[in-house]
């Protein structure tokens, strides 16, 4: 279960990095036309890149059995942010992102996952 949660974190993080790079490229191109809009896109791209990196890093920590709480918190916060985002702009991709984030949390709070982390000497929720 922990492996599945970590793989989901890697997938979400990788997709976030790809989207962040594309947004960064688009933001840079838009800056020539509208500096304000391009600046907003660049800031958003940096945030998306950072979240993607945190997802990958926390998935790696979970996979190695070093930290159970960090990936749970990252996925939980991402789920809450997706819910807030869906209130203003509901899309199928936001629903899928929400489902993946909730899935990661559910996988990590299962008794089997918690027992595996405890066997590694790591505290869980």
Secondary structure by P-SEA (a helix, b strand, c coil): caaaaaaaaaaaaaaaaaaaaaaaaaaaaaccccaaaaaaaaaaaaaaaaaaaaaaaaaaaaaacccaaaaaaaaaaaaaaaaaaaaccccaaaaaaaaaaaaaaaaaacaaaaaaaaaaccccc
